[in-house]
């Protein structure tokens, strides 16, 4: 069974390129300070890496 990772959105995508908003939607974020629990896969880690300046990751 794959491990899970908790990710919290800490900065708003408003005023940034649409790419960042699309990545955040793909991760399941809808609002600021929301925490989502995701499977720890290479694909998810890659998405998190693209928006690491906007999120906080808890292993």
N, C-alpha and C positions, 0 to 999 in steps of 0.2 A: 504494500500500500504506500502510495506517495505521501510525503509529508506535506504540511500546509504552511502557508506564510500569510501573516496579517499585514495588510497595507492600509494606511490612513492617508486620505487626501488633505494636505495642509495648505496648499496655495491654489488660488482660483485660476482656471484656464482663460478667464476673460482678458482680452487684449493680447492673447498669444495666437500663434498660427493655428489654423483649424486642425492641423495634424495632431497637436497635443490633445485637443478636445476629443478627437476620434480615438486616440490611444486610451484615454481615461474612460471613455464609454465602453471600450472593448474590455477593460478591466472590471467594469461593473459599477463605476462611480456615478452618482447622480447629484450629490451635494457636498459642500465643504465639510470637513471633519468627519466624513463617513468612513467607517472601517469595513473592509471586505476581507474575507478569508478565501484564499485561492490555492489551488494545487501548486506545488513547487516543481514546475517543469521548466525546461530550457526556454520554451516559447514565452511563458509568463515572465520569467526572469528577464528576457530580452525587452519585453514591453515595459517592465518596471524600470529598467536601465534607461530607457528613452525619456522617462518622466521623473527620474530620481530627484530632480531639483524641486519637485512639487509634492512629493509623497514621503512618508516615513514608513520604513519597513521593520517589522518585528518577526524574527524567525521563530 
